[in-house]
Amino acid sequence: MVRDQIEKVAVIGAGVMGTGIAQVFAQFGLAVAQTDVSEALLARSKERMLANLEGLVVKGKLAKSEVDAVLARIVQTVVVEAAAKEADFVVEAVVEDLETKKKVFGEWDPICPPRTILATNTSVLSPTEVASVTRRPEKCIGMHFMNPAPLMKLVEVVPGLLTAPETIEMTKALARRIGKTPVVARESPGGIVSRIMVAMRNEAVDILAEGIATAEDIDTAMKLGAGFPLGPLELIDLVGVDLHVTNSETMMRETGNAKYRPHPLLRKMVRAGHHGRKSGRGFYTYER
Ligand SMILES: NC(=O)c1ccc[n+]([C@@H]2O[C@H](COP(=O)([O-])OP(=O)(O)OC[C@H]3O[C@@H](n4cnc5c(N)ncnc54)[C@H](O)[C@@H]3O)[C@@H](O)[C@H]2O)c1
């Protein structure tokens, strides 16, 4: 049975996505090993999970007694071998940088058991290229969670050129098991969601830079006129202006299509340190 083959997952990275992904696996009863490069980052991730879970308790979506049980399913370690050697399924959620991801896959591949599936949570990079450093490209795949991972129902399953059909089915089954709806998007820069969202966000920046409307009015228009929970400029601030620029450049380079071109205003913002929420300033200012 597909389901029974995955009991232990490893999550590489304890940032925004690694935190949410580890939490949601644990909420659905899987044993999780989470790694990052420092104990301090892991501790901060666990604090964020605790705050998220307590938020669910306040909203009546999780029993108070469950909080400790969920956290107890997550073992944190900076020692790769400890996390890798028993993992049935690995989700890599390190920074969106191809060389870093290849280094991580190259490090984990020889330690993980032969059965282990190695998934990358990349938004716009190539799962085929990330898999190319391993001896198991048929067991490598993209598993793209949305932010915030515990809440967003979609998981894009992104097979690379050499991904085996069984790996696709096991990844879909795992996504369903943690309450998500999987959609399959064959490898192509940005899959479905990022491809559409990157182009749309850049269009919003063009509208702002052309002086057609204020940031507030652009976001209000898309929230009230198109039913978006957040406006496109608010979303860039949330994702990070710097990451949005890098992703746009990757999409433009990979597709050769200028529709993904980030407006020069975005580069100026990055150079000025206006990286969005995380820096306290992007299209809007934030209390830090
Ligand atoms: N933030 C989003 O909205 C979002 C949404 C979907 C997908 N993604 C993708 O998820 C991935 C992670 O994004 P994020 O926003 O969580 O980034 P982040 O910067 O918040 O976290 C990345 C973490 O990876 C860690 N890391 C770096 N090198 C490592 C290594 N060698 N081993 C272990 N850990 C390492 C960093 O210390 C950091 O804690 C990226 O590929 C990103 O494109 C992000």
Ligand as a Chemical Component Dictionary entry (heavy atoms), coordinates in Angstrom:
data_LIG
# 
_chem_comp.id                   LIG 
_chem_comp.type                 NON-POLYMER 
_chem_comp.pdbx_formal_charge   0 
_chem_comp.three_letter_code    LIG 
# 
loop_
_chem_comp_atom.comp_id 
_chem_comp_atom.atom_id 
_chem_comp_atom.alt_atom_id 
_chem_comp_atom.type_symbol 
_chem_comp_atom.charge 
_chem_comp_atom.model_Cartn_x 
_chem_comp_atom.model_Cartn_y 
_chem_comp_atom.model_Cartn_z 
_chem_comp_atom.pdbx_ordinal 
LIG N1  N1  N 0  8.080  31.864 1.074  1  
LIG C1  C1  C 0  7.151  31.527 0.165  2  
LIG O1  O1  O 0  6.129  32.200 -0.017 3  
LIG C2  C2  C 0  7.333  30.257 -0.648 4  
LIG C3  C3  C 0  6.217  29.627 -1.213 5  
LIG C4  C4  C 0  6.394  28.433 -1.923 6  
LIG C5  C5  C 0  7.666  27.908 -2.081 7  
LIG N2  N2  N 1  8.748  28.558 -1.546 8  
LIG C6  C6  C 0  10.053 27.954 -1.721 9  
LIG O2  O2  O 0  10.400 27.273 -0.523 10 
LIG C7  C7  C 0  11.826 27.299 -0.333 11 
LIG C8  C8  C 0  12.140 27.919 1.013  12 
LIG O3  O3  O 0  11.632 29.222 1.058  13 
LIG P1  P1  P 0  11.452 30.009 2.444  14 
LIG O4  O4  O 0  10.606 31.177 2.139  15 
LIG O5  O5  O -1 11.070 29.052 3.518  16 
LIG O6  O6  O 0  12.962 30.488 2.699  17 
LIG P2  P2  P 0  13.624 30.962 4.083  18 
LIG O7  O7  O 0  14.749 31.846 3.706  19 
LIG O8  O8  O 0  12.569 31.452 5.027  20 
LIG O9  O9  O 0  14.220 29.611 4.708  21 
LIG C9  C9  C 0  15.239 28.892 4.103  22 
LIG C10 C10 C 0  15.954 28.101 5.196  23 
LIG O10 O10 O 0  16.858 27.204 4.572  24 
LIG C11 C11 C 0  17.986 27.112 5.441  25 
LIG N3  N3  N 0  19.129 26.541 4.738  26 
LIG C12 C12 C 0  19.946 27.136 3.843  27 
LIG N4  N4  N 0  20.893 26.264 3.431  28 
LIG C13 C13 C 0  20.652 25.093 4.078  29 
LIG C14 C14 C 0  21.276 23.833 4.082  30 
LIG N5  N5  N 0  22.342 23.589 3.332  31 
LIG N6  N6  N 0  20.748 22.854 4.876  32 
LIG C15 C15 C 0  19.670 23.090 5.645  33 
LIG N7  N7  N 0  19.033 24.283 5.675  34 
LIG C16 C16 C 0  19.525 25.267 4.914  35 
LIG C17 C17 C 0  18.200 28.547 5.901  36 
LIG O11 O11 O 0  19.036 28.596 7.057  37 
LIG C18 C18 C 0  16.769 28.980 6.162  38 
LIG O12 O12 O 0  16.368 28.734 7.495  39 
LIG C19 C19 C 0  12.386 28.068 -1.528 40 
LIG O13 O13 O 0  12.763 27.174 -2.526 41 
LIG C20 C20 C 0  11.193 28.924 -1.962 42 
LIG O14 O14 O 0  11.254 29.319 -3.312 43 
LIG C21 C21 C 0  8.607  29.696 -0.810 44 
# 
loop_
_chem_comp_bond.comp_id 
_chem_comp_bond.atom_id_1 
_chem_comp_bond.atom_id_2 
_chem_comp_bond.value_order 
_chem_comp_bond.pdbx_ordinal 
LIG N1  C1  SING 1  
LIG C1  O1  DOUB 2  
LIG C1  C2  SING 3  
LIG C2  C3  SING 4  
LIG C2  C21 DOUB 5  
LIG C3  C4  DOUB 6  
LIG C4  C5  SING 7  
LIG C5  N2  DOUB 8  
LIG N2  C6  SING 9  
LIG N2  C21 SING 10 
LIG C6  O2  SING 11 
LIG C6  C20 SING 12 
LIG O2  C7  SING 13 
LIG C7  C8  SING 14 
LIG C7  C19 SING 15 
LIG C8  O3  SING 16 
LIG O3  P1  SING 17 
LIG P1  O4  DOUB 18 
LIG P1  O5  SING 19 
LIG P1  O6  SING 20 
LIG O6  P2  SING 21 
LIG P2  O7  DOUB 22 
LIG P2  O8  SING 23 
LIG P2  O9  SING 24 
LIG O9  C9  SING 25 
LIG C9  C10 SING 26 
LIG C10 O10 SING 27 
LIG C10 C18 SING 28 
LIG O10 C11 SING 29 
LIG C11 N3  SING 30 
LIG C11 C17 SING 31 
LIG N3  C12 SING 32 
LIG N3  C16 SING 33 
LIG C12 N4  DOUB 34 
LIG N4  C13 SING 35 
LIG C13 C14 SING 36 
LIG C13 C16 DOUB 37 
LIG C14 N5  SING 38 
LIG C14 N6  DOUB 39 
LIG N6  C15 SING 40 
LIG C15 N7  DOUB 41 
LIG N7  C16 SING 42 
LIG C17 O11 SING 43 
LIG C17 C18 SING 44 
LIG C18 O12 SING 45 
LIG C19 O13 SING 46 
LIG C19 C20 SING 47 
LIG C20 O14 SING 48 
# 
